[in-house]
Amino acid sequence: MSVRLEIQRKTGRVAQT
């Protein structure tokens, strides 16, 4: 599972780290 997808949902932005 991608944790970045969860962050994108929380922040509502594309978190590319």
CHARMM-style PDB file with segment names, atoms N, HN, CA, C and O in Angstrom:
ATOM      1  N   MET     1       0.856  -1.211   0.000  1.00  0.00      PROA
ATOM      2  CA  MET     1       0.000   0.000   0.000  1.00  0.00      PROA
ATOM      3  C   MET     1       0.885   1.251   0.000  1.00  0.00      PROA
ATOM      4  O   MET     1       1.917   1.303   0.669  1.00  0.00      PROA
ATOM      5  N   SER     2       0.464   2.229  -0.747  1.00  0.00      PROA
ATOM      6  HN  SER     2      -0.374   2.188  -1.290  1.00  0.00      PROA
ATOM      7  CA  SER     2       1.275   3.449  -0.840  1.00  0.00      PROA
ATOM      8  C   SER     2       0.899   4.427   0.259  1.00  0.00      PROA
ATOM      9  O   SER     2      -0.251   4.853   0.364  1.00  0.00      PROA
ATOM     10  N   VAL     3       1.864   4.770   1.059  1.00  0.00      PROA
ATOM     11  HN  VAL     3       2.798   4.425   0.974  1.00  0.00      PROA
ATOM     12  CA  VAL     3       1.610   5.730   2.139  1.00  0.00      PROA
ATOM     13  C   VAL     3       1.421   7.118   1.553  1.00  0.00      PROA
ATOM     14  O   VAL     3       0.724   7.958   2.123  1.00  0.00      PROA
ATOM     15  N   ARG     4       2.057   7.352   0.397  1.00  0.00      PROA
ATOM     16  HN  ARG     4       2.624   6.671  -0.066  1.00  0.00      PROA
ATOM     17  CA  ARG     4       1.941   8.673  -0.233  1.00  0.00      PROA
ATOM     18  C   ARG     4       0.493   8.942  -0.626  1.00  0.00      PROA
ATOM     19  O   ARG     4       0.030  10.082  -0.570  1.00  0.00      PROA
ATOM     20  N   LEU     5      -0.211   7.901  -1.018  1.00  0.00      PROA
ATOM     21  HN  LEU     5       0.165   6.976  -1.064  1.00  0.00      PROA
ATOM     22  CA  LEU     5      -1.623   8.087  -1.395  1.00  0.00      PROA
ATOM     23  C   LEU     5      -2.413   8.577  -0.201  1.00  0.00      PROA
ATOM     24  O   LEU     5      -3.320   9.399  -0.338  1.00  0.00      PROA
ATOM     25  N   GLU     6      -2.068   8.070   0.971  1.00  0.00      PROA
ATOM     26  HN  GLU     6      -1.332   7.402   1.082  1.00  0.00      PROA
ATOM     27  CA  GLU     6      -2.774   8.505   2.184  1.00  0.00      PROA
ATOM     28  C   GLU     6      -2.461   9.964   2.464  1.00  0.00      PROA
ATOM     29  O   GLU     6      -3.342  10.732   2.852  1.00  0.00      PROA
ATOM     30  N   ILE     7      -1.210  10.343   2.268  1.00  0.00      PROA
ATOM     31  HN  ILE     7      -0.495   9.719   1.953  1.00  0.00      PROA
ATOM     32  CA  ILE     7      -0.815  11.736   2.515  1.00  0.00      PROA
ATOM     33  C   ILE     7      -1.508  12.653   1.526  1.00  0.00      PROA
ATOM     34  O   ILE     7      -1.935  13.752   1.879  1.00  0.00      PROA
ATOM     35  N   GLN     8      -1.618  12.196   0.278  1.00  0.00      PROA
ATOM     36  HN  GLN     8      -1.272  11.303  -0.009  1.00  0.00      PROA
ATOM     37  CA  GLN     8      -2.284  13.013  -0.734  1.00  0.00      PROA
ATOM     38  C   GLN     8      -3.728  13.249  -0.344  1.00  0.00      PROA
ATOM     39  O   GLN     8      -4.275  14.325  -0.585  1.00  0.00      PROA
ATOM     40  N   ARG     9      -4.347  12.240   0.260  1.00  0.00      PROA
ATOM     41  HN  ARG     9      -3.902  11.366   0.455  1.00  0.00      PROA
ATOM     42  CA  ARG     9      -5.751  12.407   0.672  1.00  0.00      PROA
ATOM     43  C   ARG     9      -5.847  13.367   1.844  1.00  0.00      PROA
ATOM     44  O   ARG     9      -6.774  14.174   1.917  1.00  0.00      PROA
ATOM     45  N   LYS    10      -4.886  13.281   2.767  1.00  0.00      PROA
ATOM     46  HN  LYS    10      -4.133  12.626   2.708  1.00  0.00      PROA
ATOM     47  CA  LYS    10      -4.918  14.160   3.946  1.00  0.00      PROA
ATOM     48  C   LYS    10      -4.596  15.592   3.543  1.00  0.00      PROA
ATOM     49  O   LYS    10      -5.283  16.529   3.950  1.00  0.00      PROA
ATOM     50  N   THR    11      -3.542  15.758   2.739  1.00  0.00      PROA
ATOM     51  HN  THR    11      -2.984  14.998   2.409  1.00  0.00      PROA
ATOM     52  CA  THR    11      -3.143  17.105   2.344  1.00  0.00      PROA
ATOM     53  C   THR    11      -3.951  17.576   1.147  1.00  0.00      PROA
ATOM     54  O   THR    11      -4.141  18.775   0.942  1.00  0.00      PROA
ATOM     55  N   GLY    12      -4.422  16.617   0.360  1.00  0.00      PROA
ATOM     56  HN  GLY    12      -4.267  15.643   0.527  1.00  0.00      PROA
ATOM     57  CA  GLY    12      -5.191  16.990  -0.814  1.00  0.00      PROA
ATOM     58  C   GLY    12      -4.266  17.454  -1.918  1.00  0.00      PROA
ATOM     59  O   GLY    12      -4.697  18.110  -2.867  1.00  0.00      PROA
ATOM     60  N   ARG    13      -2.978  17.110  -1.792  1.00  0.00      PROA
ATOM     61  HN  ARG    13      -2.628  16.577  -1.022  1.00  0.00      PROA
ATOM     62  CA  ARG    13      -2.015  17.514  -2.825  1.00  0.00      PROA
ATOM     63  C   ARG    13      -1.155  16.322  -3.199  1.00  0.00      PROA
ATOM     64  O   ARG    13      -1.158  15.301  -2.513  1.00  0.00      PROA
ATOM     65  N   VAL    14      -0.425  16.459  -4.286  1.00  0.00      PROA
ATOM     66  HN  VAL    14      -0.423  17.289  -4.844  1.00  0.00      PROA
ATOM     67  CA  VAL    14       0.438  15.361  -4.724  1.00  0.00      PROA
ATOM     68  C   VAL    14       1.758  15.436  -3.968  1.00  0.00      PROA
ATOM     69  O   VAL    14       2.628  16.236  -4.310  1.00  0.00      PROA
ATOM     70  N   ALA    15       1.905  14.618  -2.962  1.00  0.00      PROA
ATOM     71  HN  ALA    15       1.198  13.968  -2.684  1.00  0.00      PROA
ATOM     72  CA  ALA    15       3.132  14.629  -2.161  1.00  0.00      PROA
ATOM     73  C   ALA    15       4.169  13.725  -2.800  1.00  0.00      PROA
ATOM     74  O   ALA    15       4.098  12.501  -2.688  1.00  0.00      PROA
ATOM     75  N   GLN    16       5.127  14.335  -3.467  1.00  0.00      PROA
ATOM     76  HN  GLN    16       5.185  15.329  -3.558  1.00  0.00      PROA
ATOM     77  CA  GLN    16       6.176  13.540  -4.107  1.00  0.00      PROA
ATOM     78  C   GLN    16       7.474  13.697  -3.337  1.00  0.00      PROA
ATOM     79  O   GLN    16       8.221  14.648  -3.565  1.00  0.00      PROA
ATOM     80  N   THR    17       7.746  12.782  -2.435  1.00  0.00      PROA
ATOM     81  HN  THR    17       7.139  12.009  -2.249  1.00  0.00      PROA
ATOM     82  CA  THR    17       8.960  12.899  -1.625  1.00  0.00      PROA
ATOM     83  C   THR    17       9.851  11.700  -1.860  1.00  0.00      PROA
ATOM     84  OT1 THR    17      10.927  11.606  -1.270  1.00  0.00      PROA
TER      85      THR     17
END
